[in-house]
Amino acid sequence: MADYEPRSQPVFSVLVVGCGLSGLASALALAQAGHHVTVFERSAELQEVNPRSPA
């Protein structure tokens, strides 16, 4: 994984909605870039979701 240096300016507050693979990857990349990240997930617990069936 590449090393990230936090930005001096600007720092954004970012809201990521959903703890799917894309949401978590985005949250990680944004946090490593120095932004303030909040993640919201509808489900109270983390569980595997079958991609071929509705959640």
C-alpha angles and dihedrals in degrees: 000000000000122000114246127207115209114244119249091214144044108021114187131202105228129193116205114194113206134025096232121129093271094046094050093044090051092047091050094049093047093048091049088052089058102260126135107248130194120185122203122195126183095213119076092217134038115245139159113268123205105234091212096057129062114262 
